[in-house]
Amino acid sequence: MFRSSIRKFRSHTAVRTFSTESYENVDAMSIDKAVDMSSPALVSYLHQYGRNEHPAVTQLRKTSIAALPISKARNILEPTTNAMVTWFARAFKATRTIEIGTFTGITSLSLAFAVKENALASNLPLHTFTHTTDSTLTRPITNSFPNVTVDDLCTNLEAPLALTLDSVLHTVTDIAKPAWEEAGVLGNPLVFLHGQGEDVIRVLADSPLAGTFDMVFVDANKQGYYNYYEAAMVLLRKGGMVCLDNVLWRGSVANLDSMVVDL
């Protein structure tokens, strides 16, 4: 069904986010790859006026940077791009989103807040996802927060849902999950599924969840982008939006002499 269903949903909006990934400094507030960090005045301006983060998101960003080595912290989505993705969700009035690539859960938390706000504005009843079906977690989904299965997610296909997927568990367990719990969004509307991304999205695409999502955001391993995009076409409703980070890949996309980039 995964491949055969791809052609069904072709009327979507694709948004490509990008960054120059040229920066030198890391501070406790942010890592910003979207602008030239050699211009402190511009960076300060963007941070002051270019985002309006929930305090819980800002705190999770600080916690993430403090907990990770710089080599890993560089992968945190910069505040301006996170603000743009969250703005898309709000402007699009998205009440069901998927994020592929959780990392420390910053964008997951932002999208969860946006989904909740959109649902309340639309008088859409909130729903707490719990384990109610007879099915159990099996590969390729090896863990979830809260403890739910895909079948559990299918029990209410209209409920507000901010779904996030990742193959790495420790950053979610150690950094993201406590922040989600403290913010009161875990299970309502935020759900995390652990497993290999391409395998998990195939399970989702072959389930009743296909065609029920308003927005898909991809910030994961670049080798999988084609498959993630194709899966997004199945998971999105008609008119849905897919956002992909890093599509210009430091300008390599414009290098016609090298069609294969080392990712």
Buried (B, 14 or more C-beta within 10 A) or exposed (E): EBEEBBEEBEEBEBBEBBBEBEBEEBEEEBBBBBBEBEEEEEBEEBBEEBBEBBEBBBBBBBBBBEEBEEEBBBBBBBBBBBBBBBBBBBEBBBBBBBBBBBBBBBBBBBBBBBBBBBBEEEEBEEBEBEBEBEEEBEEBBBEBBBEBBBBBBBBEBEBBBBBBBBBEBEBBBEBBBBBBBEBEBBBBBBBBBBBBBBEBBBBBBBBEBBBBBBBBBBBBBBEBBEBBBBBBBBBBBEEBBBBBBBBBBBEEBEEEEEEEEEE
